[in-house]
C-alpha cells in the first residue's frame, strides 16, 4: 500500500481527533471539578453546530462572529442550567445526587435534541465554507482543518496554563481536592461549579461550530459524540487537558484507520470497544500512567 495514502489517512485522523479533544475538554473539566456526568454534552455540540449553520445561512456571518455570539450564549446557558437544575441536587445524598444528575442530563439530551429538531429540522446541517488546500506531493491537507488543529493545540496550552496559574484555576483545584476545605477557606464551591459547567458548555459550542465547518451534524448525533468524549476522558484522565488532547488524537487516528482498513461503520463502534478495553486493562486511564495536572 502506498505510503502517501497511509499518511493522508493519518492526517485526516489527527484533524478529527483534534476536534474530539476540544469537545472533550469541557466534559473533562465538568467531571473533574463538579463530578457530574453530563450526558447532554454531545447534544450541546450538535446545537452549537446547528445554531452556527442556521446563522451562517441567514446572515452569512464569518465563523469568528459566529463564535463571538454562540460561545458566550452557551456559557450563560451552562451556568444557568447548573444553578437551576444541578446545584440543588447537592443537598441530597451522594446516591440521590448521582442518579439525579444522570436523569437530569439525559432528560436535557432528549429535550434539547427535540427542540433543535423542531426549530431547525432533523436533517444534517453544516457550515459550507470553502478554503484552499496545502499540497505536499500527493498528500493534501485542507487549509481550514490545519488552522483549526493549530488553534486547538494553542487553546489547549492556554487553558492548561490558565487553570494552573489563575485564581479560577486554583479555586478549581481546591474544590476538586477538598470541597469542604475549599469552602472553609472562602472558596464559593457552588459558584466555581457553575462557572466550570458554563466553561464546558462554551467549549462544546466552540467545538460545534468548528465541527460543522468540516462535517454535517444533526440534532440526534449528540449521544454518539458524548460516548467519544467519555472514551477520551477515560483514556487521558479526568480534568487533564493535555492528556485529553493526546487521547483525542489517538481516537481520531484509530477511527480513521479502522474506517479505511476495515469498514466505516465500525469506526463509531471503536469508541465503545476502546472504552471497555481501557476500563478493564487501565482502570485509571492512560493519564494515570503519565500525565498529571
QUIVEN-V906743 format. One line per field, one symbol per residue. ss: DSSP state (H for helix, E for strand, C for the rest). phi: phi as a letter, one per 30 degrees, with the letter a starting at -180 (. if undefined). Layout:
ss->???
phi->???
//
This chain:
ss->CCHHHHHHHHHHHHHHHHHHHHHHHHHHHHHHHHCCCCCCHHHHHHHHHHHHHHHHHHHCCCHHHHHHHHHHHHHHHHHHHHHHHHHHHHHCCHHHHHHHHHHHHHHHHHHHHHHHHHHHCCCCECCCCCCCEEEECCEEEEHHHHHHHHHHHHHHHHHHHHHHHCHHHHHHHHHHHCHHHHHHCCCCHHHHHHHHHHHHHHHHHHHHHHHHCCCCECCCCHHHHHHHHHHHHHHHCCCCHHHHHHHHHHHHHHHHHHHHHCCCHHHHHHHHHHHHHHHHHCCCCHHHCCCCC
phi->.edddddddddedddddddededdedddddddcchcdddcddddddddddddddddddbiddeddeddddddddddedddedddcceddddddeddddddddddddddeddddddddddcjdddbbcddcbdbccbicccbeddddddddddddddddddddddcddddddddddddaeddddddjdddddddddddddddddddedddddddcbdbbdccddddddddddddddcjdicdddddddddddddddddddddcaedddddedddddddddddbecidddcbcbd
//
